[in-house]
Amino acid sequence: MASSILILNGPNLNMLGRREPGIYGRASLDDIRDACVQKATALGLSADFRQSNHEGELVGWIQEAAGRFDGIIINAAAYTHTSVALRDALLAVALPAIEVHLSNIHAREDFRRHSYLGPAVRGMVAGFGAQSYLLAIDAIAHILNETTD
Protein backbone atom coordinates (compact mmCIF):
# COMPACT_ATOMS: atom_id res chain seq x y z
CA MET A 1 0.00 0.00 0.00
CA ALA A 2 1.37 3.42 -0.99
CA SER A 3 2.18 5.92 1.70
CA SER A 4 0.05 9.03 1.70
CA ILE A 5 1.01 12.58 2.53
CA LEU A 6 -1.03 15.63 3.43
CA ILE A 7 0.26 18.91 2.00
CA LEU A 8 -1.19 21.90 3.82
CA ASN A 9 -1.00 25.55 2.84
CA GLY A 10 -1.88 28.52 4.99
CA PRO A 11 -3.22 32.03 4.51
CA ASN A 12 -2.75 34.04 1.34
CA LEU A 13 -1.06 31.20 -0.53
CA ASN A 14 -4.15 31.09 -2.73
CA MET A 15 -2.84 34.42 -4.05
CA LEU A 16 0.46 33.00 -5.33
CA GLY A 17 1.42 34.16 -8.79
CA ARG A 18 -0.17 37.55 -8.11
CA ARG A 19 1.11 38.34 -4.62
CA GLU A 20 4.61 39.80 -4.50
CA PRO A 21 6.04 37.67 -7.32
CA GLY A 22 9.51 39.06 -6.64
CA ILE A 23 9.45 37.26 -3.30
CA TYR A 24 7.13 34.30 -3.86
CA GLY A 25 7.54 33.64 -7.59
CA ARG A 26 5.08 33.51 -10.45
CA ALA A 27 3.81 29.95 -9.93
CA SER A 28 0.20 29.76 -8.78
CA LEU A 29 -0.87 27.44 -5.99
CA ASP A 30 -2.56 25.30 -8.66
CA ASP A 31 0.79 25.04 -10.48
CA ILE A 32 2.47 23.97 -7.24
CA ARG A 33 -0.30 21.47 -6.49
CA ASP A 34 0.05 19.89 -9.93
CA ALA A 35 3.84 19.61 -9.55
CA CYS A 36 3.49 18.14 -6.05
CA VAL A 37 0.97 15.51 -7.10
CA GLN A 38 3.16 14.55 -10.07
CA LYS A 39 6.29 14.34 -7.87
CA ALA A 40 4.52 12.33 -5.16
CA THR A 41 3.11 9.91 -7.73
CA ALA A 42 6.57 9.43 -9.25
CA LEU A 43 7.83 8.47 -5.78
CA GLY A 44 4.95 6.06 -5.16
CA LEU A 45 3.13 8.38 -2.76
CA SER A 46 -0.41 9.66 -2.83
CA ALA A 47 -0.82 13.35 -1.99
CA ASP A 48 -3.77 15.34 -0.69
CA PHE A 49 -3.10 19.07 -1.27
CA ARG A 50 -5.17 21.67 0.64
CA GLN A 51 -5.18 25.40 1.40
CA SER A 52 -7.03 27.47 3.97
CA ASN A 53 -6.92 31.03 5.20
CA HIS A 54 -8.34 29.84 8.54
CA GLU A 55 -6.11 28.63 11.35
CA GLY A 56 -8.77 26.42 12.92
CA GLU A 57 -9.39 24.59 9.65
CA LEU A 58 -5.66 23.85 9.32
CA VAL A 59 -5.60 22.57 12.93
CA GLY A 60 -8.59 20.33 12.18
CA TRP A 61 -6.94 18.89 9.09
CA ILE A 62 -3.77 18.13 11.05
CA GLN A 63 -5.78 16.38 13.76
CA GLU A 64 -7.69 14.35 11.16
CA ALA A 65 -4.39 13.28 9.57
CA ALA A 66 -3.65 10.80 12.36
CA GLY A 67 -4.48 7.36 11.04
CA ARG A 68 -5.23 8.67 7.54
CA PHE A 69 -1.84 9.93 6.37
CA ASP A 70 1.75 8.84 6.87
CA GLY A 71 3.31 12.30 6.81
CA ILE A 72 2.61 16.02 6.54
CA ILE A 73 4.18 18.82 4.54
CA ILE A 74 3.09 22.24 5.73
CA ASN A 75 3.57 25.78 4.50
CA ALA A 76 1.76 27.57 7.27
CA ALA A 77 2.65 30.94 5.72
CA ALA A 78 2.11 33.75 8.27
CA TYR A 79 0.85 31.23 10.86
CA THR A 80 4.42 29.90 11.00
CA HIS A 81 5.33 32.94 13.06
CA THR A 82 2.22 33.13 15.24
CA SER A 83 0.48 29.79 15.73
CA VAL A 84 1.07 27.77 18.85
CA ALA A 85 -2.13 25.90 17.89
CA LEU A 86 -0.58 24.53 14.68
CA ARG A 87 2.57 23.56 16.58
CA ASP A 88 0.54 21.75 19.23
CA ALA A 89 -1.54 19.93 16.59
CA LEU A 90 1.59 18.72 14.81
CA LEU A 91 3.03 17.46 18.08
CA ALA A 92 -0.27 15.78 19.00
CA VAL A 93 -0.53 13.70 15.83
CA ALA A 94 3.15 12.73 15.97
CA LEU A 95 3.42 12.21 12.21
CA PRO A 96 6.66 13.02 10.44
CA ALA A 97 6.31 16.56 9.13
CA ILE A 98 8.32 18.93 6.95
CA GLU A 99 7.92 22.71 7.06
CA VAL A 100 8.10 24.49 3.70
CA HIS A 101 8.64 28.12 2.71
CA LEU A 102 8.95 29.61 -0.74
CA SER A 103 11.28 32.36 0.46
CA ASN A 104 14.23 32.13 2.84
CA ILE A 105 12.54 33.21 6.06
CA HIS A 106 15.95 33.74 7.71
CA ALA A 107 16.84 36.42 5.16
CA ARG A 108 13.61 38.35 5.64
CA GLU A 109 12.13 40.61 8.32
CA ASP A 110 12.99 39.78 11.94
CA PHE A 111 9.47 38.61 12.75
CA ARG A 112 9.64 36.02 9.93
CA ARG A 113 12.80 34.41 11.28
CA HIS A 114 11.05 32.59 14.11
CA SER A 115 9.00 29.49 13.46
CA TYR A 116 6.64 28.13 16.08
CA LEU A 117 6.44 24.97 13.97
CA GLY A 118 10.18 24.29 14.04
CA PRO A 119 10.19 22.16 17.22
CA ALA A 120 7.29 20.06 15.87
CA VAL A 121 8.74 19.12 12.46
CA ARG A 122 11.60 16.91 11.28
CA GLY A 123 13.03 19.64 9.07
CA MET A 124 12.47 22.74 7.00
CA VAL A 125 12.96 23.53 3.31
CA ALA A 126 13.04 27.25 2.56
CA GLY A 127 14.19 29.66 -0.08
CA PHE A 128 13.87 27.63 -3.27
CA GLY A 129 10.53 28.97 -4.47
CA ALA A 130 8.08 26.36 -5.69
CA GLN A 131 10.96 23.86 -5.79
CA SER A 132 10.88 23.91 -1.97
CA TYR A 133 7.74 21.77 -2.07
CA LEU A 134 9.36 19.19 -4.34
CA LEU A 135 12.42 19.02 -2.11
CA ALA A 136 10.11 18.51 0.87
CA ILE A 137 8.38 15.64 -0.93
CA ASP A 138 11.79 14.03 -1.50
CA ALA A 139 12.54 14.48 2.21
CA ILE A 140 9.24 13.02 3.45
CA ALA A 141 9.59 10.09 1.03
CA HIS A 142 13.04 9.40 2.47
CA ILE A 143 11.70 9.59 6.03
CA LEU A 144 8.79 7.27 5.23
CA ASN A 145 11.12 4.80 3.52
CA GLU A 146 13.33 4.78 6.65
CA THR A 147 10.38 3.78 8.81
CA THR A 148 9.35 0.91 6.50
CA ASP A 149 12.85 -0.54 6.01
C-alpha positions in Angstrom: 0.0 0.0 0.0 1.4 3.4 -1.0 2.2 5.9 1.7 0.0 9.0 1.7 1.0 12.6 2.5 -1.0 15.6 3.4 0.3 18.9 2.0 -1.2 21.9 3.8 -1.0 25.6 2.8 -1.9 28.5 5.0 -3.2 32.0 4.5 -2.7 34.0 1.3 -1.1 31.2 -0.5 -4.1 31.1 -2.7 -2.8 34.4 -4.0 0.5 33.0 -5.3 1.4 34.2 -8.8 -0.2 37.5 -8.1 1.1 38.3 -4.6 4.6 39.8 -4.5 6.0 37.7 -7.3 9.5 39.1 -6.6 9.5 37.3 -3.3 7.1 34.3 -3.9 7.5 33.6 -7.6 5.1 33.5 -10.5 3.8 30.0 -9.9 0.2 29.8 -8.8 -0.9 27.4 -6.0 -2.6 25.3 -8.7 0.8 25.0 -10.5 2.5 24.0 -7.2 -0.3 21.5 -6.5 0.1 19.9 -9.9 3.8 19.6 -9.6 3.5 18.1 -6.0 1.0 15.5 -7.1 3.2 14.6 -10.1 6.3 14.3 -7.9 4.5 12.3 -5.2 3.1 9.9 -7.7 6.6 9.4 -9.3 7.8 8.5 -5.8 5.0 6.1 -5.2 3.1 8.4 -2.8 -0.4 9.7 -2.8 -0.8 13.3 -2.0 -3.8 15.3 -0.7 -3.1 19.1 -1.3 -5.2 21.7 0.6 -5.2 25.4 1.4 -7.0 27.5 4.0 -6.9 31.0 5.2 -8.3 29.8 8.5 -6.1 28.6 11.3 -8.8 26.4 12.9 -9.4 24.6 9.7 -5.7 23.8 9.3 -5.6 22.6 12.9 -8.6 20.3 12.2 -6.9 18.9 9.1 -3.8 18.1 11.1 -5.8 16.4 13.8 -7.7 14.3 11.2 -4.4 13.3 9.6 -3.6 10.8 12.4 -4.5 7.4 11.0 -5.2 8.7 7.5 -1.8 9.9 6.4 1.7 8.8 6.9 3.3 12.3 6.8 2.6 16.0 6.5 4.2 18.8 4.5 3.1 22.2 5.7 3.6 25.8 4.5 1.8 27.6 7.3 2.7 30.9 5.7 2.1 33.8 8.3 0.9 31.2 10.9 4.4 29.9 11.0 5.3 32.9 13.1 2.2 33.1 15.2 0.5 29.8 15.7 1.1 27.8 18.9 -2.1 25.9 17.9 -0.6 24.5 14.7 2.6 23.6 16.6 0.5 21.7 19.2 -1.5 19.9 16.6 1.6 18.7 14.8 3.0 17.5 18.1 -0.3 15.8 19.0 -0.5 13.7 15.8 3.1 12.7 16.0 3.4 12.2 12.2 6.7 13.0 10.4 6.3 16.6 9.1 8.3 18.9 7.0 7.9 22.7 7.1 8.1 24.5 3.7 8.6 28.1 2.7 8.9 29.6 -0.7 11.3 32.4 0.5 14.2 32.1 2.8 12.5 33.2 6.1 15.9 33.7 7.7 16.8 36.4 5.2 13.6 38.4 5.6 12.1 40.6 8.3 13.0 39.8 11.9 9.5 38.6 12.7 9.6 36.0 9.9 12.8 34.4 11.3 11.1 32.6 14.1 9.0 29.5 13.5 6.6 28.1 16.1 6.4 25.0 14.0 10.2 24.3 14.0 10.2 22.2 17.2 7.3 20.1 15.9 8.7 19.1 12.5 11.6 16.9 11.3 13.0 19.6 9.1 12.5 22.7 7.0 13.0 23.5 3.3 13.0 27.2 2.6 14.2 29.7 -0.1 13.9 27.6 -3.3 10.5 29.0 -4.5 8.1 26.4 -5.7 11.0 23.9 -5.8 10.9 23.9 -2.0 7.7 21.8 -2.1 9.4 19.2 -4.3 12.4 19.0 -2.1 10.1 18.5 0.9 8.4 15.6 -0.9 11.8 14.0 -1.5 12.5 14.5 2.2 9.2 13.0 3.4 9.6 10.1 1.0 13.0 9.4 2.5 11.7 9.6 6.0 8.8 7.3 5.2 11.1 4.8 3.5 13.3 4.8 6.6 10.4 3.8 8.8 9.3 0.9 6.5 12.9 -0.5 6.0 
